Amino acid sequence: MRYLEVRRHSLRKAGGGSQLSQAGVDLARAIGSEIGPFRWVATSTYPRARETAIAMGFAVDQDLVPLLTDEAAIAEYEASRWSEDAHPLAAMGQLVRSGGAASRYGSAVVGLWRDMMMPLQDGESALVITHSGDIELALASCFPDADHVAWGQVFEPCEGARVAFGGDPPRFVGLEIIRLGAR
């Protein structure tokens, strides 16, 4: 079995922005000391994602250029207001099952993840650091019929999932949600 660990970037500076705060660097360092090793590390092109991987102690092998450029997908995604739902991951699952433009975007992200996993050998892992929204949509796309309510709320900084990849044909076959709880 091969594994993909996908995590949201760490804490940003106050007032938003794209760089990590010192607390974000500290959190990423603590998480990085507990995870890995990874054969392949990819991050979004936003500085906060790359900084998270580096603070975790991992060199970045690949930049993930944002794929969400389809205006119909953007409109559908925003109109769903999934993150405001009492069960946001269930709302994301519904968006995926609707089969619209946002669902196609989720499938594209899953395809990108799959392509990262193909060269790995059994027992090896890859790490993706990206953003809330992308993670939830891609996971719901990997597992459209899962109990998304059981997955909990929107991912907080450095939270995410560990996804098993295997089978014939190779595909994402298992999921462990990663929550930080009180640290």
VEXTORSE-757463 format. One record per residue (C-alpha): chain; x, y, z; residue in one letter. Coordinates in Angstrom, 2 decimals. Layout:
REM residues N
<site><chain>A</chain><X>X</X><Y>Y</Y><Z>Z</Z><res>a</res></site>
...
***
This chain:
REM residues 183
<site><chain>A</chain><X>0.00</X><Y>0.00</Y><Z>0.00</Z><res>m</res></site>
<site><chain>A</chain><X>1.13</X><Y>3.56</Y><Z>-0.74</Z><res>r</res></site>
<site><chain>A</chain><X>-0.04</X><Y>6.58</Y><Z>1.23</Z><res>y</res></site>
<site><chain>A</chain><X>-0.84</X><Y>10.21</Y><Z>0.54</Z><res>l</res></site>
<site><chain>A</chain><X>-0.88</X><Y>12.57</Y><Z>3.48</Z><res>e</res></site>
<site><chain>A</chain><X>-2.67</X><Y>15.79</Y><Z>2.62</Z><res>v</res></site>
<site><chain>A</chain><X>-2.62</X><Y>18.69</Y><Z>5.05</Z><res>r</res></site>
<site><chain>A</chain><X>-3.85</X><Y>22.24</Y><Z>5.22</Z><res>r</res></site>
<site><chain>A</chain><X>-1.13</X><Y>24.87</Y><Z>5.54</Z><res>h</res></site>
<site><chain>A</chain><X>-0.21</X><Y>26.16</Y><Z>9.00</Z><res>s</res></site>
<site><chain>A</chain><X>-1.29</X><Y>29.39</Y><Z>10.75</Z><res>l</res></site>
<site><chain>A</chain><X>-0.97</X><Y>32.65</Y><Z>8.81</Z><res>r</res></site>
<site><chain>A</chain><X>0.10</X><Y>36.04</Y><Z>10.09</Z><res>k</res></site>
<site><chain>A</chain><X>-2.64</X><Y>38.12</Y><Z>11.76</Z><res>a</res></site>
<site><chain>A</chain><X>-4.88</X><Y>39.84</Y><Z>9.26</Z><res>g</res></site>
<site><chain>A</chain><X>-4.47</X><Y>37.15</Y><Z>6.64</Z><res>g</res></site>
<site><chain>A</chain><X>-1.73</X><Y>37.36</Y><Z>4.07</Z><res>g</res></site>
<site><chain>A</chain><X>0.13</X><Y>34.48</Y><Z>2.60</Z><res>s</res></site>
<site><chain>A</chain><X>3.05</X><Y>34.00</Y><Z>4.96</Z><res>q</res></site>
<site><chain>A</chain><X>3.09</X><Y>31.93</Y><Z>8.14</Z><res>l</res></site>
<site><chain>A</chain><X>3.10</X><Y>33.51</Y><Z>11.56</Z><res>s</res></site>
<site><chain>A</chain><X>5.72</X><Y>32.47</Y><Z>14.10</Z><res>q</res></site>
<site><chain>A</chain><X>3.02</X><Y>30.35</Y><Z>15.78</Z><res>a</res></site>
<site><chain>A</chain><X>2.42</X><Y>28.75</Y><Z>12.37</Z><res>g</res></site>
<site><chain>A</chain><X>6.10</X><Y>27.94</Y><Z>11.95</Z><res>v</res></site>
<site><chain>A</chain><X>6.20</X><Y>26.47</Y><Z>15.46</Z><res>d</res></site>
<site><chain>A</chain><X>3.09</X><Y>24.33</Y><Z>14.80</Z><res>l</res></site>
<site><chain>A</chain><X>4.48</X><Y>23.08</Y><Z>11.48</Z><res>a</res></site>
<site><chain>A</chain><X>7.80</X><Y>22.18</Y><Z>13.13</Z><res>r</res></site>
<site><chain>A</chain><X>6.00</X><Y>20.20</Y><Z>15.84</Z><res>a</res></site>
<site><chain>A</chain><X>3.86</X><Y>18.33</Y><Z>13.28</Z><res>i</res></site>
<site><chain>A</chain><X>6.87</X><Y>17.70</Y><Z>11.04</Z><res>g</res></site>
<site><chain>A</chain><X>8.75</X><Y>16.03</Y><Z>13.87</Z><res>s</res></site>
<site><chain>A</chain><X>5.94</X><Y>13.45</Y><Z>14.13</Z><res>e</res></site>
<site><chain>A</chain><X>5.32</X><Y>12.58</Y><Z>10.46</Z><res>i</res></site>
<site><chain>A</chain><X>7.19</X><Y>11.24</Y><Z>7.46</Z><res>g</res></site>
<site><chain>A</chain><X>9.37</X><Y>10.27</Y><Z>5.82</Z><res>p</res></site>
<site><chain>A</chain><X>7.95</X><Y>11.22</Y><Z>2.44</Z><res>f</res></site>
<site><chain>A</chain><X>9.37</X><Y>10.27</Y><Z>-0.94</Z><res>r</res></site>
<site><chain>A</chain><X>7.57</X><Y>13.15</Y><Z>-2.66</Z><res>w</res></site>
<site><chain>A</chain><X>6.37</X><Y>16.51</Y><Z>-1.31</Z><res>v</res></site>
<site><chain>A</chain><X>4.12</X><Y>18.89</Y><Z>-3.22</Z><res>a</res></site>
<site><chain>A</chain><X>2.65</X><Y>22.23</Y><Z>-2.15</Z><res>t</res></site>
<site><chain>A</chain><X>0.40</X><Y>24.84</Y><Z>-3.63</Z><res>s</res></site>
<site><chain>A</chain><X>2.20</X><Y>27.84</Y><Z>-5.08</Z><res>t</res></site>
<site><chain>A</chain><X>1.05</X><Y>30.09</Y><Z>-2.23</Z><res>y</res></site>
<site><chain>A</chain><X>3.91</X><Y>30.91</Y><Z>0.16</Z><res>p</res></site>
<site><chain>A</chain><X>2.04</X><Y>29.68</Y><Z>3.26</Z><res>r</res></site>
<site><chain>A</chain><X>1.88</X><Y>26.14</Y><Z>1.84</Z><res>a</res></site>
<site><chain>A</chain><X>5.56</X><Y>26.00</Y><Z>0.83</Z><res>r</res></site>
<site><chain>A</chain><X>6.59</X><Y>27.56</Y><Z>4.16</Z><res>e</res></site>
<site><chain>A</chain><X>4.58</X><Y>24.90</Y><Z>6.00</Z><res>t</res></site>
<site><chain>A</chain><X>6.41</X><Y>22.05</Y><Z>4.24</Z><res>a</res></site>
<site><chain>A</chain><X>9.80</X><Y>23.63</Y><Z>4.86</Z><res>i</res></site>
<site><chain>A</chain><X>9.01</X><Y>24.36</Y><Z>8.52</Z><res>a</res></site>
<site><chain>A</chain><X>7.96</X><Y>20.70</Y><Z>8.84</Z><res>m</res></site>
<site><chain>A</chain><X>11.46</X><Y>19.83</Y><Z>7.64</Z><res>g</res></site>
<site><chain>A</chain><X>10.63</X><Y>18.63</Y><Z>4.12</Z><res>f</res></site>
<site><chain>A</chain><X>12.07</X><Y>19.83</Y><Z>0.82</Z><res>a</res></site>
<site><chain>A</chain><X>9.44</X><Y>20.61</Y><Z>-1.81</Z><res>v</res></site>
<site><chain>A</chain><X>9.58</X><Y>18.51</Y><Z>-4.99</Z><res>d</res></site>
<site><chain>A</chain><X>6.61</X><Y>19.95</Y><Z>-6.87</Z><res>q</res></site>
<site><chain>A</chain><X>4.56</X><Y>23.14</Y><Z>-7.04</Z><res>d</res></site>
<site><chain>A</chain><X>0.83</X><Y>22.60</Y><Z>-7.48</Z><res>l</res></site>
<site><chain>A</chain><X>-0.49</X><Y>25.37</Y><Z>-9.66</Z><res>v</res></site>
<site><chain>A</chain><X>-4.11</X><Y>26.20</Y><Z>-8.75</Z><res>p</res></site>
<site><chain>A</chain><X>-6.46</X><Y>24.38</Y><Z>-11.07</Z><res>l</res></site>
<site><chain>A</chain><X>-9.66</X><Y>26.26</Y><Z>-10.22</Z><res>l</res></site>
<site><chain>A</chain><X>-9.98</X><Y>28.57</Y><Z>-13.21</Z><res>t</res></site>
<site><chain>A</chain><X>-13.35</X><Y>27.41</Y><Z>-14.59</Z><res>d</res></site>
<site><chain>A</chain><X>-15.82</X><Y>30.23</Y><Z>-13.93</Z><res>e</res></site>
<site><chain>A</chain><X>-18.74</X><Y>27.78</Y><Z>-13.74</Z><res>a</res></site>
<site><chain>A</chain><X>-16.92</X><Y>25.71</Y><Z>-11.10</Z><res>a</res></site>
<site><chain>A</chain><X>-16.04</X><Y>28.83</Y><Z>-9.11</Z><res>i</res></site>
<site><chain>A</chain><X>-19.64</X><Y>30.04</Y><Z>-9.19</Z><res>a</res></site>
<site><chain>A</chain><X>-21.02</X><Y>26.61</Y><Z>-8.21</Z><res>e</res></site>
<site><chain>A</chain><X>-18.46</X><Y>26.22</Y><Z>-5.43</Z><res>y</res></site>
<site><chain>A</chain><X>-19.19</X><Y>29.66</Y><Z>-3.95</Z><res>e</res></site>
<site><chain>A</chain><X>-22.96</X><Y>29.33</Y><Z>-4.32</Z><res>a</res></site>
<site><chain>A</chain><X>-22.96</X><Y>26.09</Y><Z>-2.35</Z><res>s</res></site>
<site><chain>A</chain><X>-21.73</X><Y>27.92</Y><Z>0.80</Z><res>r</res></site>
<site><chain>A</chain><X>-20.53</X><Y>24.49</Y><Z>1.95</Z><res>w</res></site>
<site><chain>A</chain><X>-18.22</X><Y>25.88</Y><Z>4.65</Z><res>s</res></site>
<site><chain>A</chain><X>-21.15</X><Y>27.59</Y><Z>6.40</Z><res>e</res></site>
<site><chain>A</chain><X>-23.24</X><Y>24.42</Y><Z>6.60</Z><res>d</res></site>
<site><chain>A</chain><X>-23.68</X><Y>22.73</Y><Z>10.00</Z><res>a</res></site>
<site><chain>A</chain><X>-22.05</X><Y>19.67</Y><Z>8.37</Z><res>h</res></site>
<site><chain>A</chain><X>-19.66</X><Y>21.25</Y><Z>5.87</Z><res>p</res></site>
<site><chain>A</chain><X>-18.04</X><Y>18.03</Y><Z>4.68</Z><res>l</res></site>
<site><chain>A</chain><X>-21.46</X><Y>16.50</Y><Z>4.03</Z><res>a</res></site>
<site><chain>A</chain><X>-22.35</X><Y>19.63</Y><Z>2.06</Z><res>a</res></site>
<site><chain>A</chain><X>-19.14</X><Y>19.17</Y><Z>0.08</Z><res>m</res></site>
<site><chain>A</chain><X>-20.08</X><Y>15.54</Y><Z>-0.57</Z><res>g</res></site>
<site><chain>A</chain><X>-23.43</X><Y>16.70</Y><Z>-1.93</Z><res>q</res></site>
<site><chain>A</chain><X>-21.66</X><Y>19.19</Y><Z>-4.20</Z><res>l</res></site>
<site><chain>A</chain><X>-19.48</X><Y>16.36</Y><Z>-5.54</Z><res>v</res></site>
<site><chain>A</chain><X>-22.43</X><Y>14.04</Y><Z>-6.08</Z><res>r</res></site>
<site><chain>A</chain><X>-24.25</X><Y>16.78</Y><Z>-8.04</Z><res>s</res></site>
<site><chain>A</chain><X>-21.87</X><Y>16.09</Y><Z>-10.92</Z><res>g</res></site>
<site><chain>A</chain><X>-21.44</X><Y>19.73</Y><Z>-11.91</Z><res>g</res></site>
<site><chain>A</chain><X>-18.39</X><Y>21.84</Y><Z>-12.68</Z><res>a</res></site>
<site><chain>A</chain><X>-17.14</X><Y>21.81</Y><Z>-9.06</Z><res>a</res></site>
<site><chain>A</chain><X>-17.35</X><Y>18.02</Y><Z>-9.08</Z><res>s</res></site>
<site><chain>A</chain><X>-15.23</X><Y>17.95</Y><Z>-12.24</Z><res>r</res></site>
<site><chain>A</chain><X>-12.68</X><Y>20.20</Y><Z>-10.52</Z><res>y</res></site>
<site><chain>A</chain><X>-12.58</X><Y>17.78</Y><Z>-7.56</Z><res>g</res></site>
<site><chain>A</chain><X>-11.96</X><Y>14.92</Y><Z>-9.97</Z><res>s</res></site>
<site><chain>A</chain><X>-9.09</X><Y>16.87</Y><Z>-11.55</Z><res>a</res></site>
<site><chain>A</chain><X>-7.44</X><Y>17.32</Y><Z>-8.14</Z><res>v</res></site>
<site><chain>A</chain><X>-7.87</X><Y>13.61</Y><Z>-7.43</Z><res>v</res></site>
<site><chain>A</chain><X>-6.25</X><Y>12.88</Y><Z>-10.80</Z><res>g</res></site>
<site><chain>A</chain><X>-3.30</X><Y>15.07</Y><Z>-9.87</Z><res>l</res></site>
<site><chain>A</chain><X>-2.96</X><Y>13.24</Y><Z>-6.53</Z><res>w</res></site>
<site><chain>A</chain><X>-3.19</X><Y>9.87</Y><Z>-8.31</Z><res>r</res></site>
<site><chain>A</chain><X>-0.42</X><Y>10.88</Y><Z>-10.71</Z><res>d</res></site>
<site><chain>A</chain><X>1.82</X><Y>11.69</Y><Z>-7.72</Z><res>m</res></site>
<site><chain>A</chain><X>1.15</X><Y>8.27</Y><Z>-6.21</Z><res>m</res></site>
<site><chain>A</chain><X>1.82</X><Y>6.12</Y><Z>-9.29</Z><res>m</res></site>
<site><chain>A</chain><X>5.65</X><Y>6.20</Y><Z>-9.16</Z><res>p</res></site>
<site><chain>A</chain><X>5.76</X><Y>5.34</Y><Z>-5.44</Z><res>l</res></site>
<site><chain>A</chain><X>6.57</X><Y>1.83</Y><Z>-4.25</Z><res>q</res></site>
<site><chain>A</chain><X>4.66</X><Y>-0.13</Y><Z>-1.60</Z><res>d</res></site>
<site><chain>A</chain><X>5.20</X><Y>1.42</Y><Z>1.82</Z><res>g</res></site>
<site><chain>A</chain><X>6.20</X><Y>4.83</Y><Z>0.45</Z><res>e</res></site>
<site><chain>A</chain><X>4.31</X><Y>8.05</Y><Z>1.12</Z><res>s</res></site>
<site><chain>A</chain><X>3.79</X><Y>11.47</Y><Z>-0.42</Z><res>a</res></site>
<site><chain>A</chain><X>2.82</X><Y>14.72</Y><Z>1.28</Z><res>l</res></site>
<site><chain>A</chain><X>0.63</X><Y>17.48</Y><Z>-0.15</Z><res>v</res></site>
<site><chain>A</chain><X>0.29</X><Y>20.83</Y><Z>1.63</Z><res>i</res></site>
<site><chain>A</chain><X>-2.62</X><Y>22.83</Y><Z>0.25</Z><res>t</res></site>
<site><chain>A</chain><X>-5.73</X><Y>24.73</Y><Z>1.31</Z><res>h</res></site>
<site><chain>A</chain><X>-9.09</X><Y>24.30</Y><Z>2.93</Z><res>s</res></site>
<site><chain>A</chain><X>-11.69</X><Y>23.80</Y><Z>0.24</Z><res>g</res></site>
<site><chain>A</chain><X>-9.36</X><Y>21.92</Y><Z>-2.08</Z><res>d</res></site>
<site><chain>A</chain><X>-8.74</X><Y>19.22</Y><Z>0.53</Z><res>i</res></site>
<site><chain>A</chain><X>-12.39</X><Y>18.71</Y><Z>1.39</Z><res>e</res></site>
<site><chain>A</chain><X>-13.49</X><Y>18.70</Y><Z>-2.26</Z><res>l</res></site>
<site><chain>A</chain><X>-10.81</X><Y>16.22</Y><Z>-3.33</Z><res>a</res></site>
<site><chain>A</chain><X>-11.44</X><Y>13.87</Y><Z>-0.40</Z><res>l</res></site>
<site><chain>A</chain><X>-15.19</X><Y>13.91</Y><Z>-1.09</Z><res>a</res></site>
<site><chain>A</chain><X>-14.35</X><Y>13.21</Y><Z>-4.75</Z><res>s</res></site>
<site><chain>A</chain><X>-12.17</X><Y>10.23</Y><Z>-3.72</Z><res>c</res></site>
<site><chain>A</chain><X>-14.93</X><Y>8.86</Y><Z>-1.48</Z><res>f</res></site>
<site><chain>A</chain><X>-18.27</X><Y>10.26</Y><Z>-2.74</Z><res>p</res></site>
<site><chain>A</chain><X>-20.41</X><Y>7.74</Y><Z>-0.85</Z><res>d</res></site>
<site><chain>A</chain><X>-18.60</X><Y>7.99</Y><Z>2.51</Z><res>a</res></site>
<site><chain>A</chain><X>-20.24</X><Y>9.21</Y><Z>5.72</Z><res>d</res></site>
<site><chain>A</chain><X>-19.01</X><Y>12.78</Y><Z>5.31</Z><res>h</res></site>
<site><chain>A</chain><X>-20.75</X><Y>13.91</Y><Z>8.50</Z><res>v</res></site>
<site><chain>A</chain><X>-18.43</X><Y>11.56</Y><Z>10.43</Z><res>a</res></site>
<site><chain>A</chain><X>-15.44</X><Y>13.38</Y><Z>8.93</Z><res>w</res></site>
<site><chain>A</chain><X>-16.27</X><Y>16.41</Y><Z>11.09</Z><res>g</res></site>
<site><chain>A</chain><X>-15.81</X><Y>20.08</Y><Z>10.36</Z><res>q</res></site>
<site><chain>A</chain><X>-13.64</X><Y>22.06</Y><Z>7.93</Z><res>v</res></site>
<site><chain>A</chain><X>-9.94</X><Y>21.30</Y><Z>8.33</Z><res>f</res></site>
<site><chain>A</chain><X>-8.04</X><Y>23.64</Y><Z>10.62</Z><res>e</res></site>
<site><chain>A</chain><X>-4.37</X><Y>24.53</Y><Z>10.03</Z><res>p</res></site>
<site><chain>A</chain><X>-2.13</X><Y>21.45</Y><Z>9.68</Z><res>c</res></site>
<site><chain>A</chain><X>-5.12</X><Y>19.07</Y><Z>9.76</Z><res>e</res></site>
<site><chain>A</chain><X>-6.02</X><Y>16.80</Y><Z>6.88</Z><res>g</res></site>
<site><chain>A</chain><X>-6.08</X><Y>13.14</Y><Z>6.01</Z><res>a</res></site>
<site><chain>A</chain><X>-3.92</X><Y>10.11</Y><Z>5.30</Z><res>r</res></site>
<site><chain>A</chain><X>-5.23</X><Y>8.31</Y><Z>2.25</Z><res>v</res></site>
<site><chain>A</chain><X>-4.29</X><Y>4.75</Y><Z>1.29</Z><res>a</res></site>
<site><chain>A</chain><X>-3.61</X><Y>4.08</Y><Z>-2.39</Z><res>f</res></site>
<site><chain>A</chain><X>-3.55</X><Y>0.60</Y><Z>-3.89</Z><res>g</res></site>
<site><chain>A</chain><X>-5.52</X><Y>-2.06</Y><Z>-5.71</Z><res>g</res></site>
<site><chain>A</chain><X>-5.77</X><Y>-3.00</Y><Z>-9.34</Z><res>d</res></site>
<site><chain>A</chain><X>-6.38</X><Y>-0.63</Y><Z>-10.97</Z><res>p</res></site>
<site><chain>A</chain><X>-4.60</X><Y>1.63</Y><Z>-8.43</Z><res>p</res></site>
<site><chain>A</chain><X>-6.98</X><Y>4.00</Y><Z>-6.64</Z><res>r</res></site>
<site><chain>A</chain><X>-7.59</X><Y>5.66</Y><Z>-3.30</Z><res>f</res></site>
<site><chain>A</chain><X>-8.99</X><Y>2.91</Y><Z>-1.08</Z><res>v</res></site>
<site><chain>A</chain><X>-8.92</X><Y>4.07</Y><Z>2.55</Z><res>g</res></site>
<site><chain>A</chain><X>-9.00</X><Y>7.23</Y><Z>4.61</Z><res>l</res></site>
<site><chain>A</chain><X>-7.91</X><Y>8.35</Y><Z>8.06</Z><res>e</res></site>
<site><chain>A</chain><X>-8.92</X><Y>11.89</Y><Z>9.05</Z><res>i</res></site>
<site><chain>A</chain><X>-6.16</X><Y>13.76</Y><Z>10.91</Z><res>i</res></site>
<site><chain>A</chain><X>-7.30</X><Y>16.19</Y><Z>13.60</Z><res>r</res></site>
<site><chain>A</chain><X>-4.93</X><Y>17.96</Y><Z>15.95</Z><res>l</res></site>
<site><chain>A</chain><X>-7.25</X><Y>18.42</Y><Z>18.92</Z><res>g</res></site>
<site><chain>A</chain><X>-5.75</X><Y>20.27</Y><Z>21.86</Z><res>a</res></site>
<site><chain>A</chain><X>-2.02</X><Y>20.66</Y><Z>21.29</Z><res>r</res></site>
***
